[in-house]
């Protein structure tokens, strides 16, 4: 699986998407949070992470879910082409978790460790976040990031131009942001207790989304790739 | 000698909105260079895509190497690995480099030889001693892109090469080189290896073509060994005074104020007795044009 991933996936994509973007977004989050404000810095980093990641995805996979997309003929003429591409894509799906973890390790964790510093406490109170539940809240944001990443995967691979992929990603990000904001209103004061159901819900959603993403990928590649009547 | 077939097809059909491919019987002889000829939109690429496994939404039966069905082509790796293919420009992803293509080919095709690939890319001046391997597919010219596809196809141990318009983007020198490569491939196979290629450059490919299949309007309108076709059709030239008589006899005819030139079926040659005509053996190009002219929907003057 890994061999297929490293062979079929463009090296530039591997480096930019898996290392450069998460590290840059993590640094924006960490430095912005440390020297300015945590929440705006996180949102800015989130935008950087998601938009660039989505556009990079376009340059690697293009509109691979559409019939007759570029490069598919080559894979179709080999026996193992479809299997290799599917395996490479599954590794790519899993690498999304790694990307978010790199971002979190650089941008979010250092702030969470020092969350009881007065500077941070003041800001969290300003947003109505109970300091005792800040770690749980951060966990929800991280799970949301992964959730939105997977929406990208399912939507962007139908889109034939990078400009459109960029626009769609912006819309999804606004939707993701609205979801985060909506959670605050829906669940009232964000305390440790009332965040637990949200974490459980997010975990269930992520499992469902992961299964759906693999099913969707299989279905679309089979349809575009094999072109069979029956 | 009994002819065996590398591909046999029965009742092949594929319907599009404004076009239908319909071939009741297709026979591609084994051990030869077979040219698929036809005007634009005749259905050549559709047929080649069906044969190579790119397109599978067709009806009909295909048999490969006299024993494997098209389903087995997809499920038995040994069958698919014996078939090489080159197609139009979008065959490889644009961002792949020559090195990437070598890497990916060796991953996907068990019989792909890196040494042979390096040798061919050197020979075709695509990459000299490993240089230019970082060059992207998108930065190559159409001709070099085709050379790259050919290098990857010829670097495999195959028994059948399906080449869709390999000569079109190539310069005359490279077309000559392609003919040489096809010749060497067939000779090395001792009757086991075949090359099935589509072409509009009939003259350039004529000296290596053993068998020709001519398609028009989605079906095969003529086929046969080139030598047999050259016996079946006779090129006839005559004077203006005989045009009216010749028109009724000839398969196709072109006229001008000095006279006429046309293709005559050998069986009809007797009907020209008494006319002042000269007879010549036609080239494959002349036969193909005559057959296409006879069956085309184009308005010919």
Interface residues (C-beta under 8 A of the other chain):
Chain A: X3 X4 X7 X8 X10 X11 X12 X59 X60 X62 X70 X71 X73 X74 X75 X76 X77 X78 X79 X80 X81 X84 X226 X227 X228 X229
Chain B: X52 X53 X54 X55 X56 X57 X58 X59 X74 X76 X77 X80 X81 X83 X84 X85 X87 X90 X91 X92 X93 X94 X95 X96 X100 X103 X104 X107 X108 X109
